[in-house]
C-alpha cells in the first residue's frame, strides 16, 4: 500500500494527521503526500462522486470504464531502451517532467557501499561541462521552474514543473545531466560530507532511528536491511569511494533503467520528437543487479532502544509481508486489512486513542516495495507503564482479524473510500506524474495502478482473514521499543 514519499533520504510515513511525525525519513514533499497516502490513509468520509472516464488511451482506444486512472497515456520505447510516457492533462501552459530511475538502496548489494543511490540524488545537481550547476540553476530560475528529487528503497526520481513552452529546454538540461554528469573528487567529498550531516540530523529523531533498527533487525540477507541513507559506517567512509561512485553511476543511470514521464499541456508527437532529439545518443548498459532473497523469519525478535533525550515511549512492530503485486489478492487483502484495523473508525483506534487515551496515535499498514518488505504498526504511548497493555491490545486486534469476518457493507464502503481518495489526489500535473511514476518504479508498468485497484474490488472477508492468519504470527514479527533511558 503506497503511502508517502519524501525527498532526499526518503522512506515512508504511517498515517493520519501525524504524517510528518511518522515518516521513516524526514522532510516530506507536499506534492507527494496525497499520492502515496491514498491506499493507507484513514477512511475518508465517503462522498458519492463518480468520475466519467471518457478520454482515450493508447492508440486512441477508449479507456476501460473500470480503470482507476482516468487520463490517456501514450507509451513509446526508444531504440536505446528509454521508456517515454506522455499523459494529456488539462493544465493550460503547465507541464510536469519526471525522470524515474529504477534504482534505490535495494540495488546496493556490495558490502561497504550502501547509500550510493541517495548520494546520486544529491550529486545529479553538481552539473556537467555544458551545464554547470550554476548555469543549470539559472536556467530553471529564468523559466520559473520548480526542480527537486527524492530517493527511496526502490527508486530515485527527478522532477521539474515548468511552463509547457519550456519543454525542449527542460529535455535538453535533464538529458545532459543523465548522460554527462561530471563531478570532481573534491566535490564528491564535499557532497559525501553533506550526506553525513543529513544522516546525523535525521537520525536524531526517535522514530527515524527506530525504523533503522527495525530494518536492520528484521532483515538478515536482503538489501532492505539498510535504510535508503545507508549504514552509518558506509556513509562515514563514502568520501573514500570516489572511484566506486563512478562505477555506480555507470551501472544504473542507463536508458533501459529509466522512464521519462511528461504530464500536462503537451502533445505526444512533440514530446517524442524532443525526447528523441536529446536522448537518442544515450547508450544502453549491460549491468544486471542480483538482489539476495530474504529467508523466512523463524522467531520473534525484540529490541529495546534507550534514548538519551526525554521522549514519550514508542512501540514499533514489523511483520514480513510479500512484495507489491498487482495480481496477488493476498497482498491486496493486507491493504484493506490496514483500513479495518488501524483507521480512525476502527475499534482499536477508538479504544486506545479516544476512550482510554493511552496513546497519542496508533497506525499501521504495509509499504509497497519491489521485494518482500514489512507491514508496520507504530504507536506513541503516553506512559511507559502502559507499553505492555498497548502492545497486547494491538496484538489482540490482529488476532481478531484472523477469525472475525468484516461486515459486507463495511468492506464495500472501504473499497469505495480508497477509490475516491485515489481519484481526488489527481488534481495537478505533479500528482498525476508521481502517481504513474510510483507504479513504474514497482513493476515497470504504469497500468499496475489500474490492476491493483481492480484487485481491491475482488478482496473478500475470507481473503482478509487468510492473509491475517498467514502473516501476523509471533515468529514473523520484530518489535522495537524506544524509551527515555532514565525510565528504563
N, C-alpha and C positions, 0 to 999 in steps of 0.2 A: 504494500500500500504506500503510494507516494505521499510524502509529507512536505518537507520544506527543504529548499536549498539555500545556502548562504554563499557568500563569496570568500575568496582566499581559502582558508582552511575549513572548507565546508563539510559538514556531515548532515545530520538530520535533526529535526525537532520532534517533540512529542505532540502536544495538542493544546487547544483551547486558548484562553486569554493569557496563559503563561508561556506563549510561544517563544519569546526571547529568552526566558529563563531556562527553557528546556532544550535548547539546541545542543547537538553534540559538538558543534563548533560555534564560535561567536560571530557576530557581525552579519546579520541576515539581510539580504537584499529584498526590499519591499516588492519588487516586481515578481519575485519567485514565490512569495508566501502563499498566494491563492492557488498557484498551480499545483504545488506539491501537497497542499493540505486537503485537497478535495476528497480523497478517499478516506483519510483518517481523521477528518475534522469531527467536532462534536455534532450530533444530529441537529440539522437545521430545521427551523420551523417551516414546514412544507407549504409552499405556495403553488397552487395548481397552474403552473406555467408549462405550456407546450411550445416546442420550437418547430417551426415549419422548415423542413430540410428541402429546399427547392433549388439548391445550387447543383453544379455538375462536378464530377470527379475526373479521374484520369481519362484522357482521350474523349472528353465530353460526355462520358457516361453518367447517368444520374446517380447521385449518392443514395445509397440504400436508406430507407426511411428509419431503420433502427440503428443507424450509425450515430454514435455519440458526438463525433467531430463533424461539425456542420459546414466546413469550408472546402472548396475544391483544391486538390493538391496535384501538381504536375511534377513527376519524378523523372530525372534524367541522370544517367550514369556516364561520365566521360570515359574516354578510352584508357585513361590512367587509373580508373577506379574511383575517382571522386564522385560522390553522390550529391545531386543538387535537387532541393525541393523548393518549388515556388508555390506559395499559398496566397491566393487572392483574398484580400480582406478590405473592407470598406473603411479606409483610413486616409482620406484625401491628403496627398502631399507628404505622407509619412511611411517609413519602411523600417522594419527590424531585420537586421542582418546577423545571423547566428552561425558560428562555426563549431560543430560538435566533434571533439576528438575522443574516440572511444578508448581512452587511456586514463586510468586513475591509479590510486595506490594499489589496487588489485594487481596491476602489472609489475609491481616492484618485487620480483621473485628472487633477486640475488641478495644474499645476506650482506648487511652493511650498507645497503643502498636504498633504504626506504626514504620517502619524502620527495623524490625527484619529480613526480607528476605535479605536485603542488609547487615545487620550485619553478617549473616552467610556466606555470600561471603567472608568476612574477616576472620571469626572465623574458617572456614574449613581449614585454613592454620596453625592452632595452634597445630596440631599434635595429636597423640594417644600414648598409652602406648608402643605399638610395634614400631611405627614410630613417635617419637617426631619431632617437627618442624625442628630441625637442621638435623636430620637423613634423613627426607623426602627430604629436600632441597639438601643434599649432594648426595643422590641417583640420583636426577634429574640432578645435575651438572655433575656427573660422566657419565651419559648417554648422555650428551649434549642435553638434552630435554628442551623444552620451555613449561612453565606451567603458566596459569593465569585463571581468572574468571571474570564474569560480572553478573550484576543483572538488571532486567527490571521490569516494572509493572506486567508482567505476568509470568516471569520465571527467573530461575537462571541457569547459565551454567559454567561448569568447563571443561577446555580443556588442553590437552597435545599434543605436537608434538614431536615425537621421532623416533628412528630407529625401523624398524619393528621387529628386533630380540629382542627388549626390551618389546614386548607386554605383556608378562607374568609378568614382573616386574612392569609395569605400572598398570596392573589389580590388582596386589597384594596391592600396596600402595594406589591406588584410592579406592578400595573396603574397605580397612581398615578404612580410614577416614570417609567414608559414614556410616559404621556400628559401628564404635568405637570411634568417635570423643570424645575427653576429654579435658576440659579446666577448670582451677580453677576460683574461684570467682575473685581472684586478676587479672588474665589475662583477664577475661571478662571485668572488669572495665577499664583496660588499652586499650582494643580494642574499647570499647564504647567511651572513651575519644578521640581516634583517629578519630572516625566517626564524632564527633562534630567538630573537626578540619577540616575534609574534607567538612562538610556542610558549615562552615564559608568561606572556600576557594571558593567553587563552587558558592555559592550564593552572592559572592562579585561581580559577573559578571552580568550586567543588564539583559541580555536575560534569564539567569538562573532564576533570581527572577521573571521575567515576567511569565515564564511558571508555576512556583509555584503558582503565583497569579491566572493565568488563570484556572488551575485545581481546586484550592480552590473555585473560584467564580463560575465556570461552573457546578460543581457537588455539590449536597446537601446531597446525600444519599450513593451513591456508593463509594467504597474504592479508586477509581481513584481520589477522592477529594484530597488525599495527594500524593505527588510525591514518587518516588522509595526510596528516602532517608528518607522520613517520615516528620512528623511535628517537628518543632524545639523544642517545649516543650517536646515531647516524646523522642527526642534524648538527651536532657539535663537530662531527668530522667532515661535514659537507664542504667546507672551504678547501679541503684537500682533494676533492673529487672533480676537478675541472675536466679532466680527460674523459671520465665516465659520463659527465653531463652531455658532452658532445655525442657520445655513443647513444645515450638515451633518446636524445632528440632525433638522431638519425634513424633509430629503430621505429619510433612511434608517430612522429609527425610526418606521415606519409598520406598521399591522397586516398588510398584504399581504406584508411582508418578514419576518414573524416567525412562529414556531411555539411554542406553549406545550405542553410535554410533562409529563404528570403520571404518575408511576410509583409503584405500591405498593398500600397498603391503602385503595383508593378504588373507588367505583362511577362508571361513566361518566355516568349521569344526574345525579349530584351535581356532578361536575366541570363538565359543560356548563351546568347551572343557575347555578353560581357564576361561571364564566367569562363567560357572557352578562351577568350582573348587573354585573360590574365592567369589562368590556372593550368592550361594545357601543357605547359613546359615542366610541370611538377612531376618528378619521376616516382614511379612505384617503388615500394620497398620489398624486402624479402623476409624480414624477421617475423617469426611466429612465437608468441609467448605461450608457455605451458604452465598454467597455474595449478599447484598441487591441490588435490581434493582434501577436504576436512573429514577425518574419520568420525563415526558416531561418538557422542559423549557417553561415557559409561556410568558416571557417578556425579552426584551433586557437588558443586564447588561453591564455597562460601568464603568471601574476602571481607575482612574488617579494615576499614581505612581510617586512621586517626587524622584529624585535620587541625592544624595549628591555630588557625583563626577561629573566632567564635562563629558558629553557624548552627542552624537547626539540623537535625539528622536527616539524611536522605536514605531511601531504600530504592535500589535498582535491581531488577530481576530480568535475566535474559534466557529465552528458550530458543534452541536451534530450530529453524523452520526452513522450508525449501526456498530456492531461488524464485524470483519473479517468473511467472508463466502466464501466457495469455490463452493456455489450453487446459490447464490443470484446475479443476473445480475445487480440489482440496486446498490449494493455495488461495484461491479466491474466497473460500469459506473463512479463512483466517481473517481476511479483511473485514468481512461482515461481522464476524465474532468480536472484533475490536470495538465496533459500534455498540454491540449488545452489552458488553461487559464494562466498557470504560467511558461511554458518553455521559454527558451531564444528566441525562434522564435515567441512567442505569441504577439499579438498586445499590450497587457498590458505591458509586459516587454519592448518591443521596445519603447513604449511611455514613460514610467516612468524612465527607466534606460538609454536608448540610446538617444532618441530625446530630451525630456525635461530635463533630468538629474536631476530629483527631488529627486531620492533615490539612495542609494548605491546598493540596491538589493530589489527584491520582489520575494517571493516564496510561494508555498502553496501545500498542499496535506494532505491526511488522513493517520494516523498511524494505522497499523493493531494491534488490540487488541482482547482478548478473549471476551470482553464485549463491548457494545457501548461506543465509545470514541469521538474524536474530529477531524474534518477537520480544520487545522490551516493555517492561512495566516500571513506572517510576512514581515515587511519592515523596513529598517533603513533609515530615512529621513534626507536630508542634512540641512534643515532649518525648524525650528518649525512652521514658518508661513505657511508651505505647508502641515501640517498634515491633515487638513480637505480635501484639494483638492486631496491628495493622497488616503485617505480613500474613498472618493466618487468615484474616478476612479476605485478602486478595486471593490467596490460595483456594479458599472455600468458594469464591465466585467462579474461579476457573474450573473447579471440580463440579460445580453446579451446571456449568455449560456442557459438561460431558454427558449428563443424564436427563436434563430438563429441556425439551424441545421449545424453541421460540414460537410464540403465537404467530399464526399465519399472517394476520393483518399487520402486526408489528414488523415482521420480516419484509413485507411488501413496502411498508412505509419507509423503512431504512433504504431499500433499493432506490426508491423514488428520490429520497433526500440526497443520496450520493450522486445520482444523475443530475439533479438540479444544481448541486454545488459545482459540479464539473462545468456545466453549461454557463453558469453565472460568472466564472472566473475568466472566460474567454472574451474579455472586454477591451483588449487593446492588442496591437501587433506584438508587443513584447510577450505578453502572456500566451498568445497563440503560438509564438515561436518556441518558447521554452517548454510548452506542453508537448509539442511534436518532438522537440529535442530530447526530452526525458525518455520517451519511448524508443527513439532511435538509439539512445545510449544503452538501453537494456537489451533490445533484441535486434537492432539494425533495421527495424521495420516500424514506420510511424503508424501503420494500421493496427499495431498491437493495442492502441487505445480503444479502438472500436471492438476488438476481440475481447478485451478484459471486461469491458462494461456489458457486453452481451453475455459473458460468462457469469457476471454477478447476478443477472436475471435468472440464471439456472440454479443458483445455490438453494438448497433445501435445508430444512431444520435438521434432517438426518446428516447432511454433509457437514454442518457446523459441529454437531456432536461428535462425529467421527474424527474430524480434524483436532478437536479439543482432546479427545481420548489419546490420539496418537502423539501429540507434541507437548502437551502440558503435563509432563511427568517429572518426578523428582530427579531422576538420573540425567535428565536432559536440560537441567537448569543450572545457571550460575547466578549467585546472589552477591551483590556488593552493598555493604552498609557503611556509610560515612557518618562519623560523629566528631564533634569537637573533642580533642584528645583529653581535655580536663574532665569530660563527662564519662570517660571510659574507666 
